[in-house]
Amino acid sequence: MANSLPVSNVDRRKFLNGRWPGRAKEQANKRFEVASLLVQVKPERLDTVARIIAGLPGSQIYSRSPQGKIVVVVEADNVGDIGITLNLISSMPHVLSAALVFHGTDEV
């Protein structure tokens, strides 16, 4: 019995890396920014501040400690948005400090 599945011209390596043929033009020269931040807040306000940070676009709480330390991962399309998020977090009430620990850029 002959195989009745259609033959695809999708390159396996491109497929595994998320580069679909129809999306190639969309992704051309698109940058991906990721950063991690260490945020120190007043321990008694940890839950409130963490909830607000988690609601920011592209932000995710990676870890937190009862002493008031929060590790935040931020993903954005450009470095300016990373900076805006860092400045926004550092100006929040009950935030004692916010520091950029890692920043990486990758072209998709």
C-alpha distances in whole Angstrom, upper triangle without the diagonal:
4,7,9,12,15,16,20,23,24,26,25,29,30,28,30,33,33,33,30,30,32,35,36,38,40,40,41,45,45,47,46,49,50,53,54,58,60,62,65,67,69,68,69,67,64,62,63,62,59,58,59,58,54,54,55,52,50,52,51,53,52,55,58,61,64,66,65,63,59,57,55,52,52,49,50,49,52,55,57,56,56,60,60,58,61,64,63,62,66,68,67,69,69,67,70,67,64,63,60,59,56,54,51,49,46,44,41
4,6,9,11,13,16,19,21,23,23,26,27,25,27,30,30,30,27,27,29,31,32,35,36,37,38,41,42,44,44,47,47,51,52,56,58,60,64,65,68,66,68,66,62,60,61,61,57,56,57,56,52,53,53,50,48,50,49,51,50,53,57,60,63,65,64,61,58,55,53,50,50,47,47,46,49,52,55,53,53,57,58,56,58,61,61,60,63,65,65,67,68,66,68,66,62,61,58,57,53,52,49,47,43,41,38
4,6,8,10,13,16,18,20,19,23,24,22,24,27,26,26,24,24,25,28,29,32,33,33,35,38,38,40,40,43,44,47,49,52,55,57,60,61,64,63,64,62,59,57,58,57,54,53,54,52,49,49,49,46,44,46,45,48,46,49,53,56,59,61,60,57,54,51,49,46,46,43,44,42,46,49,51,49,50,53,54,52,55,58,57,57,60,62,61,64,64,62,64,62,58,57,54,53,50,48,45,43,40,38,35
4,6,9,12,16,18,20,20,24,24,22,24,27,26,26,23,22,24,26,28,31,32,32,34,37,37,39,39,42,43,47,48,52,54,56,59,60,63,62,63,61,58,56,57,56,53,51,52,51,48,47,48,45,43,45,44,47,46,49,53,56,59,61,59,57,54,51,49,45,45,42,42,41,45,48,50,48,49,52,53,51,54,57,56,55,59,61,60,62,63,61,63,61,58,57,54,53,50,48,45,43,39,38,34
4,6,9,13,14,17,17,20,20,18,20,23,22,22,19,19,20,23,24,27,28,28,30,34,33,36,35,39,39,43,45,48,51,52,56,57,60,59,60,57,54,52,53,52,49,48,49,47,44,44,44,41,39,41,41,43,42,46,49,52,55,58,56,53,50,47,45,42,41,38,39,38,41,44,46,44,45,49,49,48,50,53,52,52,55,57,56,59,59,57,60,57,54,53,50,49,46,44,41,39,36,34,30
4,6,10,12,15,15,19,19,16,19,22,20,20,17,16,17,20,22,24,25,26,28,31,31,33,34,37,38,42,44,47,50,52,55,56,59,59,60,57,54,52,53,52,49,48,48,47,43,43,43,40,38,41,40,43,42,46,49,53,56,58,56,53,50,47,44,41,40,37,37,36,39,42,44,43,43,47,47,46,49,51,51,51,54,56,55,58,59,57,59,57,53,52,49,48,45,43,40,37,34,32,28
4,7,9,12,13,16,16,15,17,20,19,18,15,14,16,19,20,23,24,24,26,29,29,32,32,36,37,40,42,46,49,51,54,56,59,58,60,57,54,52,53,52,49,48,48,46,43,43,43,40,38,40,40,43,42,45,49,52,55,57,55,52,49,46,44,40,39,36,36,35,38,41,43,42,42,46,46,45,48,51,50,50,53,55,55,58,58,56,58,56,52,51,47,47,43,41,38,36,32,30,26
4,5,9,10,13,13,11,14,17,15,14,12,11,13,16,16,19,21,21,22,25,26,28,28,32,33,37,39,43,46,48,51,53,56,55,57,54,51,50,50,49,46,45,45,43,40,40,40,36,34,37,37,40,39,42,46,49,52,54,52,49,46,43,40,37,36,33,33,31,34,37,39,38,39,42,43,42,44,47,47,47,50,52,51,54,55,53,55,52,49,47,44,43,40,38,34,32,28,26,23
4,6,9,12,11,10,14,15,15,13,11,9,12,14,14,17,19,19,20,23,24,26,27,30,32,36,38,42,45,47,51,52,56,55,57,54,51,50,50,49,46,45,45,43,40,40,40,36,34,37,37,40,39,42,46,49,52,54,52,49,46,42,40,36,35,32,31,30,32,35,38,37,37,41,42,41,43,46,46,46,49,51,51,54,55,52,54,51,48,46,43,42,38,36,32,30,26,24,21
4,6,9,7,7,10,12,11,9,7,7,10,12,12,15,17,16,17,20,21,23,23,27,28,32,34,38,41,43,47,49,52,52,53,51,48,46,47,45,42,42,42,39,37,37,36,33,30,33,33,36,35,38,42,45,49,50,48,45,42,39,36,33,32,28,28,26,29,32,35,34,34,37,38,38,40,42,42,43,45,47,47,51,51,49,50,48,44,42,39,38,35,32,29,27,23,21,17
4,6,5,6,9,10,11,9,9,9,12,13,12,16,17,16,17,20,20,22,23,26,27,31,33,37,40,42,46,48,51,51,53,50,47,46,47,45,42,42,42,39,37,37,36,33,30,33,33,35,34,37,41,44,48,49,47,44,41,37,35,32,31,28,28,26,29,31,34,33,33,37,38,37,39,42,42,42,45,47,47,50,51,48,50,47,43,41,38,37,33,31,27,25,21,19,16
4,5,5,6,9,10,10,10,11,15,15,15,18,19,18,19,21,21,23,22,26,26,30,32,35,38,41,44,46,50,49,51,49,45,44,45,43,40,40,41,38,35,36,35,32,29,31,31,33,32,35,39,42,46,47,45,42,39,36,34,30,30,27,27,26,29,31,34,33,33,36,38,37,38,41,41,41,44,46,46,49,49,47,48,45,42,40,37,35,32,30,26,25,21,20,17
4,5,5,6,9,9,10,12,15,15,14,17,18,16,17,19,19,20,20,23,23,27,29,33,35,38,42,44,47,47,49,47,43,42,43,42,38,39,39,36,34,35,34,31,27,29,29,32,30,33,37,40,43,45,43,40,37,33,31,28,27,24,25,24,26,28,31,31,30,34,35,34,35,39,39,39,41,44,44,47,47,44,46,43,39,37,33,32,28,27,23,21,18,16,14
4,6,5,6,5,7,8,12,11,10,14,14,12,13,16,16,17,17,21,22,25,28,32,35,37,41,43,46,46,48,45,42,41,42,40,37,37,37,34,32,33,32,28,25,28,28,31,29,33,36,40,43,44,42,39,36,32,30,27,26,22,23,21,24,26,29,28,28,32,33,32,34,37,37,37,39,42,42,45,46,43,44,41,38,36,32,31,28,26,22,20,16,14,11
4,5,5,5,6,9,11,11,11,15,15,13,15,18,17,19,18,22,22,26,28,32,35,37,41,42,46,45,47,44,41,40,41,39,36,36,36,34,31,32,31,28,25,27,27,30,28,32,35,39,42,44,42,39,35,32,30,26,26,22,23,22,25,27,30,29,29,32,33,32,34,37,37,37,39,42,42,45,45,42,44,42,38,36,33,32,29,27,23,21,18,16,13
4,6,8,9,12,15,14,14,18,17,15,17,19,18,19,18,20,21,24,26,29,32,35,38,40,43,43,45,42,39,38,39,37,34,34,35,32,29,30,30,27,24,26,25,27,26,29,33,36,39,41,39,36,33,29,28,24,24,21,22,22,24,26,29,28,28,31,32,31,32,36,36,35,38,40,40,43,43,41,42,39,36,34,31,30,26,25,21,20,17,16,13
4,6,9,12,14,12,12,15,15,12,14,15,14,15,14,17,18,21,23,27,30,32,36,38,41,41,43,41,37,36,37,35,32,32,33,30,27,28,27,24,21,23,23,26,24,28,31,35,38,39,37,34,31,27,25,22,21,18,19,18,21,23,26,25,24,28,29,28,29,33,33,32,35,38,37,41,41,38,40,37,33,31,28,27,23,21,18,16,13,12,9
4,6,9,11,9,10,13,12,10,13,15,13,14,14,17,18,21,24,27,30,32,36,38,41,41,43,40,37,36,36,34,31,31,31,29,26,27,26,22,20,22,22,25,24,28,31,35,38,40,37,34,31,28,25,22,21,17,18,17,20,22,25,24,24,27,28,27,29,32,32,32,35,37,37,40,40,38,40,37,33,32,29,28,24,22,19,17,14,13,9
4,6,8,7,6,10,10,8,10,13,12,14,14,18,19,23,26,29,33,35,38,40,44,44,45,43,40,39,39,37,34,34,34,31,29,29,28,24,22,24,25,28,27,31,34,38,41,42,40,37,34,30,28,24,23,19,19,17,20,23,25,24,25,28,29,28,30,33,33,34,36,38,38,42,43,40,42,39,35,34,30,30,26,24,20,18,14,12,8
4,6,5,6,10,10,9,12,15,14,17,17,21,22,26,29,32,35,37,41,42,46,46,47,44,42,40,40,39,36,35,35,33,30,30,29,26,23,26,27,30,30,33,37,40,44,45,42,40,36,33,30,27,25,22,21,19,22,25,28,27,27,31,31,31,33,36,35,36,39,40,40,44,45,42,44,41,38,36,33,33,29,27,24,21,18,15,12
4,5,5,8,10,10,11,15,15,18,19,23,25,29,32,35,38,40,44,46,49,49,51,48,45,44,44,42,39,39,38,36,34,33,32,28,26,29,30,34,33,37,40,44,47,48,46,43,39,36,33,30,28,24,24,21,24,27,29,29,30,33,33,33,35,38,38,38,41,43,43,47,48,45,47,44,41,39,36,36,32,29,26,23,20,17,14
4,6,7,8,10,11,15,15,18,19,23,25,29,32,35,38,40,44,45,48,49,50,47,44,43,43,41,38,37,37,35,33,32,31,27,25,29,30,33,33,37,40,44,47,48,46,43,39,36,33,30,28,24,23,20,23,27,28,27,29,32,32,32,35,37,37,37,40,42,42,45,47,44,46,44,40,39,36,36,33,30,27,24,21,18,14
4,6,5,6,9,12,11,14,15,19,21,25,28,31,35,36,40,41,45,45,47,43,41,40,39,37,35,34,34,31,29,29,27,23,22,25,26,30,30,34,37,41,44,45,42,39,36,33,30,26,24,20,19,17,20,23,25,24,25,28,29,28,31,33,33,34,37,38,38,42,43,41,43,40,36,35,32,32,29,26,23,20,17,14,11
4,5,5,6,10,10,13,15,19,21,25,28,32,35,37,41,42,46,46,48,45,42,41,41,39,37,36,35,33,31,31,29,25,23,27,28,31,31,35,38,42,45,46,43,40,37,34,31,27,25,21,20,17,19,23,25,24,25,28,29,29,31,34,34,35,37,39,39,43,44,41,43,41,37,35,32,32,29,25,22,19,16,12,10
4,5,5,9,10,13,16,19,22,26,29,32,36,38,41,43,46,47,49,45,43,42,42,39,37,37,36,33,32,31,29,25,23,27,29,32,32,36,39,43,46,47,44,41,38,35,31,28,25,22,19,16,18,22,23,23,25,28,28,29,31,33,33,34,37,38,39,43,44,41,43,41,37,36,32,33,29,26,23,20,17,13,11
4,6,9,8,11,13,17,20,23,26,29,33,34,38,40,43,44,45,42,39,39,38,36,34,33,32,30,28,27,25,21,20,23,25,29,29,33,36,40,43,44,41,38,34,32,28,25,22,18,16,13,16,19,21,20,22,25,25,25,28,30,30,31,34,35,35,39,41,38,40,38,34,33,30,30,27,24,21,18,15,12,10
4,6,5,8,10,14,17,21,24,27,30,32,36,38,41,42,44,40,38,37,37,34,32,32,31,28,27,27,24,21,19,22,24,27,27,31,34,38,41,41,39,36,32,29,26,22,20,16,14,12,14,17,19,19,20,23,24,24,26,28,29,30,32,34,34,38,39,37,38,36,32,30,27,27,24,21,18,15,12,9,6
4,5,9,12,15,18,22,25,28,32,34,38,40,43,44,46,43,40,40,39,37,35,35,34,31,30,29,27,23,21,25,26,30,30,33,36,40,43,44,41,38,34,31,28,25,22,19,16,13,15,18,20,20,21,24,25,26,27,30,30,31,34,35,36,40,41,38,40,37,33,32,28,28,25,22,18,15,12,8,7
4,6,10,13,16,20,23,26,30,32,36,38,41,42,44,41,39,39,38,35,34,34,32,29,29,28,26,22,20,23,25,29,28,32,35,38,42,42,39,36,33,29,27,23,20,17,15,11,12,15,17,18,19,21,22,23,25,27,28,29,31,33,34,38,39,36,37,34,31,29,25,26,22,19,16,12,10,6,7
4,7,10,13,17,20,23,27,29,33,34,38,39,41,38,35,35,35,32,30,30,29,26,25,25,22,19,16,20,22,25,25,29,32,35,38,39,36,33,29,26,23,20,17,13,11,8,9,12,15,15,16,18,20,20,22,24,25,26,28,30,31,35,36,33,35,31,28,26,23,24,20,17,14,10,9,6,6
4,7,10,13,17,20,23,25,29,31,35,36,38,35,33,33,32,29,27,28,26,23,23,23,20,17,15,17,19,22,22,26,29,32,35,35,33,29,26,23,20,17,14,11,9,6,7,9,12,12,13,15,17,17,19,21,22,23,25,27,28,32,33,30,31,28,24,23,19,20,16,13,10,7,6,4,6
4,7,10,14,17,20,22,26,28,32,33,35,32,29,29,29,26,24,25,24,20,20,20,17,14,12,14,16,19,19,22,25,28,32,32,29,26,23,20,17,13,11,7,6,5,7,9,12,11,11,14,16,15,17,20,20,21,23,25,26,29,30,27,29,26,22,20,17,17,14,11,8,6,5,6,7
4,7,10,13,17,19,23,25,29,30,32,29,26,27,26,23,22,23,21,18,18,18,16,13,10,12,14,17,17,20,22,26,29,29,26,23,20,17,14,11,8,6,5,6,6,6,10,9,8,11,13,12,13,16,17,18,19,22,23,26,27,24,25,22,18,16,13,14,11,7,6,5,7,9,10
4,7,10,14,16,20,22,26,26,29,26,23,24,24,21,19,20,19,16,15,17,14,13,9,10,11,13,13,16,19,22,25,25,23,20,16,13,11,7,6,5,6,9,9,9,12,10,8,11,13,12,12,16,16,16,18,21,21,25,25,22,23,20,16,14,11,11,8,6,5,7,9,11,12
4,7,10,13,16,19,23,23,26,24,21,22,22,19,17,19,18,14,14,16,14,13,10,10,11,12,12,14,16,19,23,22,20,16,14,10,8,6,5,7,9,11,11,9,12,11,7,10,12,10,10,13,14,13,15,18,19,22,22,18,19,16,12,10,7,7,5,4,6,9,12,15,16
4,7,10,13,16,20,20,23,21,18,19,20,16,14,17,17,13,13,16,14,14,12,10,10,10,9,11,13,16,19,19,16,13,10,7,6,4,6,9,12,15,14,13,15,13,10,11,14,11,10,13,14,12,14,17,17,20,20,16,17,14,10,9,6,6,5,7,9,12,15,18,19
4,6,10,13,16,17,20,18,15,17,17,14,13,15,15,11,13,15,13,15,13,10,10,10,10,11,12,14,17,16,13,10,8,6,5,6,8,11,14,17,16,14,15,14,10,11,13,10,8,11,12,10,10,14,14,17,16,13,13,10,7,5,5,5,7,9,12,15,18,21,23
4,7,10,14,14,17,16,13,16,16,13,12,15,15,12,14,17,15,17,16,13,12,10,10,10,10,11,14,13,10,7,6,5,6,9,11,15,17,21,20,17,18,17,13,14,15,13,10,13,14,10,10,14,14,16,14,11,11,8,6,5,7,7,10,12,15,19,22,25,26
4,6,10,11,14,12,10,13,13,10,10,13,13,10,12,15,14,17,16,13,12,10,11,10,9,11,13,11,8,6,5,6,7,11,12,16,18,22,21,19,19,17,14,14,15,12,9,11,12,8,8,11,11,12,11,7,8,6,4,6,9,10,13,15,18,21,24,27,29
4,7,8,12,10,9,12,13,10,11,14,14,12,15,18,17,20,19,16,15,13,14,12,10,10,11,8,6,5,6,9,11,14,16,20,22,26,25,22,22,21,18,17,18,15,13,14,14,10,9,12,11,12,9,6,5,5,6,9,12,13,16,19,22,25,28,31,32
4,6,8,7,6,10,10,8,9,12,12,12,14,17,17,20,20,17,16,14,15,13,10,10,10,8,5,6,8,11,13,16,18,22,24,27,26,24,24,22,20,19,19,16,14,15,14,10,10,11,10,9,6,4,5,7,9,12,15,16,19,22,25,28,31,34,34
4,6,5,6,10,10,9,11,14,14,14,17,19,19,23,23,20,19,16,18,16,12,11,10,8,6,9,11,14,16,20,21,25,27,31,30,28,27,25,23,23,22,19,18,18,17,13,13,14,11,10,6,7,7,10,12,15,19,20,23,25,29,31,34,37,38
4,5,5,8,10,10,11,14,15,15,17,19,20,24,24,20,19,16,17,14,10,9,6,5,4,8,10,14,16,20,22,26,28,32,32,30,29,27,25,25,24,21,20,20,19,16,16,17,14,13,9,10,10,13,15,17,20,21,24,26,29,32,35,38,38
4,6,8,9,10,11,13,15,16,17,19,21,25,25,22,20,17,19,17,13,12,9,9,8,12,13,17,18,22,24,28,30,33,33,32,31,29,27,27,26,23,22,22,20,17,17,18,15,12,9,11,12,15,17,20,23,24,27,29,32,35,37,40,41
4,6,5,6,8,10,11,12,14,16,17,21,22,18,18,15,17,16,12,12,10,10,8,11,12,15,16,20,21,25,27,30,30,29,28,25,24,23,22,19,19,19,17,14,14,15,11,9,7,9,11,14,15,18,21,22,25,27,30,32,35,37,38
4,6,5,6,8,10,11,12,14,16,19,20,16,15,12,14,12,9,9,8,8,6,8,8,12,13,17,18,22,24,28,28,27,27,24,22,22,21,18,17,18,16,13,14,15,12,11,9,9,11,13,14,17,19,20,22,24,27,30,32,35,35
4,6,5,6,9,10,10,12,15,18,19,15,14,11,14,12,10,10,10,11,9,11,10,13,14,17,19,22,24,28,29,28,27,24,23,23,22,19,19,20,17,14,16,17,14,13,11,12,15,16,16,19,21,22,24,25,28,30,32,35,35
4,6,5,6,9,10,11,13,17,18,15,14,13,16,15,12,14,13,14,11,13,12,15,15,18,18,22,23,27,28,27,26,23,22,22,20,17,17,18,15,13,15,15,11,10,9,11,14,16,16,19,21,22,24,26,28,30,32,35,35
4,5,5,6,9,10,11,15,16,13,12,11,14,13,11,13,13,13,10,11,9,12,12,15,16,19,21,24,24,23,22,20,18,18,17,14,14,14,12,9,11,11,8,8,8,8,11,12,12,15,17,19,21,22,25,27,29,32,32
4,5,5,6,9,10,14,14,10,9,7,10,10,8,11,12,13,10,10,7,10,9,12,13,17,19,23,23,22,22,19,17,18,17,14,14,16,13,10,13,14,11,12,11,10,13,14,13,15,17,18,19,21,23,25,27,30,30
4,6,5,6,9,12,14,11,10,9,12,13,12,14,14,16,13,14,11,13,12,14,15,17,19,23,24,23,23,20,19,20,18,15,16,17,14,12,15,15,12,13,13,13,16,17,16,18,20,21,22,23,25,27,28,30,30
4,5,5,7,11,12,10,10,10,14,15,14,16,17,18,14,15,12,14,12,14,14,16,18,21,22,21,20,17,16,17,15,12,13,14,11,9,12,12,9,11,12,11,15,15,14,17,18,20,21,22,24,25,27,29,29
4,5,5,9,10,7,7,8,11,12,12,15,16,17,13,13,10,10,8,10,10,13,15,18,19,18,18,14,13,14,13,9,10,12,9,7,11,12,9,12,12,11,14,14,12,14,15,17,18,18,20,22,24,26,26
4,6,8,9,6,5,6,10,11,12,15,17,18,15,14,11,11,8,10,10,12,14,18,19,19,19,15,14,16,15,11,13,15,13,11,14,16,13,15,16,14,17,17,15,17,17,18,18,19,20,22,23,25,25
4,6,9,7,8,10,13,15,16,19,20,21,18,17,14,14,12,12,11,13,14,18,19,19,19,15,15,17,15,11,14,15,12,11,15,16,13,15,17,16,19,19,17,19,19,21,21,21,22,23,24,26,25
4,6,5,8,10,14,16,17,20,22,22,19,18,14,14,11,11,9,11,11,14,16,16,15,11,11,13,11,8,11,12,9,9,13,14,12,15,17,15,18,17,15,17,16,18,19,18,19,20,22,23,23
4,6,9,12,15,18,19,22,24,25,22,20,17,16,12,11,8,8,9,11,13,14,13,10,10,13,11,9,12,14,12,12,16,16,15,19,20,18,21,20,17,18,17,19,18,17,18,18,19,20,20
4,7,10,12,16,18,21,24,25,21,19,16,14,10,8,5,5,6,10,11,12,13,9,9,12,12,9,12,14,13,13,16,18,17,20,21,19,22,20,17,17,15,17,15,14,15,15,16,17,17
4,7,9,12,14,18,20,21,18,16,12,10,7,6,5,7,9,13,14,14,14,11,10,12,12,8,10,13,12,11,14,16,15,18,18,16,19,17,14,15,13,15,14,14,15,16,18,20,20
4,6,9,11,15,18,19,16,14,10,9,6,5,6,9,12,15,17,17,18,14,13,15,15,12,13,16,15,13,16,18,16,19,19,17,19,17,15,15,14,15,15,15,16,18,19,21,21
4,6,7,11,14,15,13,11,7,6,5,6,9,12,15,19,20,19,20,17,15,17,17,13,14,17,15,12,15,18,16,18,17,15,17,16,13,14,14,14,15,16,18,20,21,24,24
4,7,11,14,15,14,11,8,5,6,6,10,12,16,20,21,20,21,19,16,19,19,16,15,19,18,15,17,20,19,21,19,17,19,17,15,15,14,13,13,15,16,19,20,23,23
4,7,11,12,11,8,6,5,7,9,13,16,19,23,24,23,24,22,19,20,21,18,17,20,19,16,17,20,19,20,18,16,17,16,14,15,15,14,15,17,19,22,24,27,27
4,7,8,7,5,4,6,9,12,15,18,22,25,26,24,25,23,20,21,22,18,17,20,19,15,16,19,17,18,15,14,15,14,13,15,16,15,17,19,22,25,27,30,30
4,5,6,5,7,9,12,15,19,22,25,29,29,27,28,26,23,24,24,21,19,22,21,17,18,20,18,18,15,14,15,15,15,16,18,17,19,22,25,28,30,33,33
4,5,7,9,12,15,19,21,25,28,32,32,30,31,29,26,26,26,23,22,23,22,19,19,21,19,18,15,14,15,16,17,19,21,20,23,26,28,31,33,37,37
4,6,9,12,15,19,22,25,28,32,32,30,30,28,25,25,26,23,21,22,22,18,17,20,18,17,13,13,12,13,15,17,19,19,22,25,28,31,33,37,37
4,7,10,13,16,19,22,25,29,29,27,27,25,22,22,22,19,17,18,18,14,14,16,14,13,10,9,9,11,12,14,17,17,20,22,25,28,31,34,35
4,7,10,13,16,20,22,26,26,24,24,22,19,20,20,17,15,17,17,13,13,16,15,15,12,10,10,10,10,11,13,13,16,19,22,25,28,31,32
4,6,10,13,16,19,23,23,21,22,20,17,17,18,14,13,15,15,11,12,15,14,15,13,10,11,10,9,11,12,12,14,17,19,22,25,28,28
4,7,10,13,17,20,20,19,20,18,15,16,17,14,12,15,15,12,13,17,16,17,16,13,14,12,10,10,10,9,11,13,16,19,21,24,25
4,6,10,13,17,17,16,17,14,11,13,14,11,10,13,13,10,12,15,14,17,16,13,15,13,10,10,10,10,11,12,14,17,19,22,22
4,7,10,14,14,14,15,13,10,13,14,11,11,14,14,12,15,18,17,20,20,17,18,16,12,12,10,10,9,10,11,14,15,18,19
4,7,10,11,10,12,9,7,10,11,8,9,13,12,11,14,17,16,20,20,17,19,16,13,12,10,11,10,9,11,12,14,16,17
4,7,9,9,11,9,7,11,12,10,12,15,15,14,17,19,19,23,24,21,23,20,16,16,13,14,12,10,10,10,11,13,13
4,6,7,9,6,6,10,10,10,12,14,15,15,18,20,20,24,25,22,24,21,18,17,14,16,14,11,11,10,11,12,13
4,7,9,7,9,12,12,12,15,17,17,18,21,22,23,27,28,25,27,24,21,20,17,18,16,13,12,9,10,10,11
4,5,6,7,9,10,11,13,15,16,17,19,21,22,26,27,24,26,23,19,18,15,17,15,11,11,9,10,11,12
4,5,5,6,9,10,11,13,14,16,17,19,20,24,25,22,23,20,17,15,12,14,12,9,9,8,11,13,15
4,5,5,6,9,10,11,12,14,15,17,19,22,24,21,22,20,16,16,13,16,15,12,13,12,15,16,18
4,5,5,6,9,10,10,12,14,15,17,20,22,19,21,19,15,15,13,16,15,12,13,13,15,16,17
4,5,5,6,9,10,11,12,14,16,19,21,18,19,16,12,12,9,12,11,9,11,11,14,16,17
4,5,5,6,8,10,11,12,14,18,20,16,17,14,11,11,9,13,12,11,13,14,17,19,21
4,5,5,6,9,10,11,12,16,18,16,17,15,12,13,12,15,15,14,16,16,19,21,22
4,5,5,6,9,10,11,15,16,13,16,13,10,11,11,14,14,13,15,16,19,21,22
4,5,5,6,9,10,14,15,12,13,10,7,8,8,11,12,12,15,16,19,22,23
4,5,5,6,9,12,14,11,13,10,8,10,10,14,15,15,18,19,22,25,26
4,6,5,6,10,13,10,13,11,10,12,13,16,17,17,20,21,24,26,27
4,5,5,9,10,7,10,9,7,10,11,14,16,16,19,21,24,26,27
4,6,8,9,6,7,6,5,8,11,14,16,17,20,22,25,28,29
4,7,9,7,9,9,9,12,14,18,20,20,23,25,28,30,32
4,6,6,9,10,10,13,16,19,21,21,24,26,29,31,32
4,6,8,11,12,16,19,21,24,25,28,30,33,35,36
4,6,9,11,15,18,20,23,25,28,30,33,36,37
4,6,7,11,14,16,19,21,24,27,30,33,34
4,7,10,14,16,19,21,25,27,31,34,35
4,7,10,12,16,18,21,24,27,30,32
4,7,9,12,14,18,20,24,27,28
4,6,9,11,15,18,21,24,26
4,6,7,11,14,18,21,23
4,7,10,14,17,21,23
4,7,10,13,17,19
4,7,10,14,16
4,7,10,13
4,7,10
4,6
4
